[in-house]
Structure formats: structure tokens, C-alpha cells
């Protein structure tokens, strides 16, 4: 994938909203992105933060603890 990622579509935004409304106790979500990438989402309040990663496995446990680590690693990679 090039240095830019596809824009979030209206369908993506609605899906994200519906997912977080259906999981009110959750702060993190992992969903498939484009071309083998994954999107790790964080909702610390009313806003939704997304980061892309190629290193996250779909076998990652679906828990906020595991996704928090994946989000941090993708959002703030070591250089």
C-alpha cells in the first residue's frame, strides 16, 4: 500500500458507530482495512481515533487490553 490510506467511507463510519453503540463498555476495536491492512480503533470519549497496521493478526484476542497494546504499537512505532 502506498503512503496514504483510503478515506473512511460513510458506510465505515456508520459501521463504527453501530459497533461502539452495541459494545458500550469497549474502548478498542479491530477491523479489516484494505489490501491486507488492519484498522485499530480507539474511542477514548466521543471521538474515534483510527490507526492502520500491517502487523496486527486477526488472531489477536478481542479484548481492550490486547487491542490497547496493538493500537499503541501502531500509533507510536519505535523508530
Secondary structure as UniProt FT lines:
FT   HELIX           10..22
FT   TURN            24..25
FT   STRAND          28..32
FT   TURN            35..36
FT   STRAND          38..42
FT   STRAND          49..53
FT   TURN            58..59
FT   HELIX           64..75
//
